Amino acid sequence: MGILGIGTDIIKTARFEGVTPRFTERAFTPNERAYLFGKPIASAAGLFAAKEAVAKALGTGFRGFWPNDIEIYHDEWGKPQVQLHNGAKEAAGDCRIHISISHTDTDAIAFAVIEK
């Protein structure tokens, strides 16, 4: 395996105050929306930063798929994982994605590495 791409993104958490339901549906899967329910806004910013980082690592940005085609979930230890759907899955092909997310009250950052 070799590195196909890397991506990083940083977002001001304030951007997620008062987001519309339409944005939420386009940005997050039903599982992610359930995970985020009752969590601080920084958690939503972190998940979205992770999606941006993956899209950048793919080298496509969000061309050919929506942000909710990149699903971020956490394993039993809390480590973030990525599941691709639809156009994002087609863009990536057979690969392994490593992701790291961190946030404060004001900023969220994510880093992605894609191996093929």
Contacts in CASP RR format, 6 or more apart in sequence:
PFRMAT RR
TARGET T0000
AUTHOR 0000-0000-0000
METHOD contacts of the structure
MODEL  1
MGILGIGTDIIKTARFEGVTPRFTERAFTPNERAYLFGKPIASAAGLFAA
KEAVAKALGTGFRGFWPNDIEIYHDEWGKPQVQLHNGAKEAAGDCRIHIS
ISHTDTDAIAFAVIEK
1 96 0 8 1.000
1 115 0 8 1.000
1 116 0 8 1.000
2 115 0 8 1.000
2 116 0 8 1.000
3 113 0 8 1.000
3 114 0 8 1.000
3 115 0 8 1.000
3 116 0 8 1.000
4 57 0 8 1.000
4 58 0 8 1.000
4 95 0 8 1.000
4 114 0 8 1.000
4 115 0 8 1.000
4 116 0 8 1.000
5 57 0 8 1.000
5 58 0 8 1.000
5 59 0 8 1.000
5 113 0 8 1.000
5 114 0 8 1.000
6 56 0 8 1.000
6 57 0 8 1.000
6 111 0 8 1.000
6 112 0 8 1.000
6 113 0 8 1.000
6 114 0 8 1.000
7 53 0 8 1.000
7 54 0 8 1.000
7 56 0 8 1.000
7 57 0 8 1.000
7 111 0 8 1.000
7 112 0 8 1.000
7 113 0 8 1.000
8 53 0 8 1.000
8 56 0 8 1.000
8 109 0 8 1.000
8 110 0 8 1.000
8 111 0 8 1.000
8 112 0 8 1.000
9 49 0 8 1.000
9 50 0 8 1.000
9 52 0 8 1.000
9 53 0 8 1.000
9 56 0 8 1.000
9 109 0 8 1.000
9 110 0 8 1.000
10 49 0 8 1.000
10 107 0 8 1.000
10 108 0 8 1.000
10 109 0 8 1.000
11 45 0 8 1.000
11 46 0 8 1.000
11 48 0 8 1.000
11 49 0 8 1.000
11 52 0 8 1.000
11 107 0 8 1.000
11 108 0 8 1.000
11 109 0 8 1.000
12 45 0 8 1.000
12 106 0 8 1.000
12 107 0 8 1.000
13 41 0 8 1.000
13 42 0 8 1.000
13 45 0 8 1.000
13 103 0 8 1.000
13 104 0 8 1.000
13 105 0 8 1.000
13 106 0 8 1.000
13 107 0 8 1.000
13 108 0 8 1.000
14 106 0 8 1.000
15 45 0 8 1.000
16 41 0 8 1.000
16 44 0 8 1.000
16 45 0 8 1.000
16 48 0 8 1.000
17 41 0 8 1.000
19 27 0 8 1.000
19 44 0 8 1.000
24 33 0 8 1.000
25 68 0 8 1.000
26 66 0 8 1.000
26 67 0 8 1.000
26 68 0 8 1.000
27 48 0 8 1.000
27 51 0 8 1.000
27 66 0 8 1.000
27 67 0 8 1.000
27 68 0 8 1.000
28 36 0 8 1.000
28 44 0 8 1.000
28 47 0 8 1.000
28 48 0 8 1.000
28 67 0 8 1.000
28 68 0 8 1.000
29 68 0 8 1.000
29 71 0 8 1.000
29 85 0 8 1.000
31 71 0 8 1.000
31 73 0 8 1.000
32 47 0 8 1.000
32 68 0 8 1.000
32 71 0 8 1.000
32 72 0 8 1.000
32 73 0 8 1.000
35 43 0 8 1.000
35 73 0 8 1.000
35 74 0 8 1.000
36 43 0 8 1.000
36 44 0 8 1.000
36 47 0 8 1.000
40 105 0 8 1.000
42 103 0 8 1.000
42 104 0 8 1.000
42 105 0 8 1.000
42 108 0 8 1.000
43 103 0 8 1.000
45 103 0 8 1.000
45 107 0 8 1.000
45 108 0 8 1.000
46 101 0 8 1.000
46 103 0 8 1.000
46 108 0 8 1.000
46 109 0 8 1.000
46 110 0 8 1.000
47 72 0 8 1.000
47 101 0 8 1.000
48 67 0 8 1.000
48 108 0 8 1.000
49 101 0 8 1.000
49 103 0 8 1.000
49 108 0 8 1.000
49 109 0 8 1.000
49 110 0 8 1.000
50 70 0 8 1.000
50 72 0 8 1.000
50 80 0 8 1.000
50 82 0 8 1.000
50 99 0 8 1.000
50 101 0 8 1.000
50 110 0 8 1.000
50 112 0 8 1.000
51 67 0 8 1.000
51 70 0 8 1.000
51 72 0 8 1.000
52 61 0 8 1.000
52 67 0 8 1.000
52 110 0 8 1.000
53 99 0 8 1.000
53 110 0 8 1.000
53 111 0 8 1.000
53 112 0 8 1.000
54 70 0 8 1.000
54 82 0 8 1.000
54 84 0 8 1.000
54 88 0 8 1.000
54 97 0 8 1.000
54 99 0 8 1.000
54 112 0 8 1.000
54 114 0 8 1.000
55 61 0 8 1.000
55 62 0 8 1.000
55 67 0 8 1.000
55 70 0 8 1.000
55 88 0 8 1.000
56 112 0 8 1.000
57 97 0 8 1.000
57 112 0 8 1.000
57 113 0 8 1.000
57 114 0 8 1.000
58 88 0 8 1.000
58 91 0 8 1.000
58 92 0 8 1.000
58 114 0 8 1.000
60 91 0 8 1.000
64 87 0 8 1.000
64 91 0 8 1.000
65 86 0 8 1.000
65 87 0 8 1.000
65 88 0 8 1.000
65 90 0 8 1.000
65 91 0 8 1.000
66 86 0 8 1.000
68 85 0 8 1.000
69 84 0 8 1.000
69 85 0 8 1.000
69 86 0 8 1.000
69 87 0 8 1.000
69 88 0 8 1.000
69 89 0 8 1.000
70 82 0 8 1.000
70 84 0 8 1.000
70 85 0 8 1.000
70 88 0 8 1.000
71 82 0 8 1.000
71 83 0 8 1.000
71 84 0 8 1.000
71 85 0 8 1.000
72 80 0 8 1.000
72 81 0 8 1.000
72 82 0 8 1.000
72 99 0 8 1.000
72 101 0 8 1.000
73 80 0 8 1.000
73 81 0 8 1.000
73 83 0 8 1.000
74 80 0 8 1.000
74 81 0 8 1.000
75 81 0 8 1.000
80 99 0 8 1.000
80 100 0 8 1.000
80 101 0 8 1.000
81 99 0 8 1.000
82 97 0 8 1.000
82 99 0 8 1.000
82 112 0 8 1.000
84 92 0 8 1.000
84 97 0 8 1.000
92 114 0 8 1.000
93 116 0 8 1.000
94 116 0 8 1.000
95 114 0 8 1.000
95 115 0 8 1.000
95 116 0 8 1.000
96 114 0 8 1.000
96 115 0 8 1.000
96 116 0 8 1.000
97 112 0 8 1.000
97 113 0 8 1.000
97 114 0 8 1.000
97 115 0 8 1.000
98 112 0 8 1.000
98 113 0 8 1.000
98 114 0 8 1.000
98 115 0 8 1.000
99 110 0 8 1.000
99 111 0 8 1.000
99 112 0 8 1.000
99 113 0 8 1.000
100 110 0 8 1.000
100 111 0 8 1.000
100 112 0 8 1.000
101 108 0 8 1.000
101 109 0 8 1.000
101 110 0 8 1.000
102 108 0 8 1.000
102 109 0 8 1.000
102 110 0 8 1.000
103 109 0 8 1.000
END
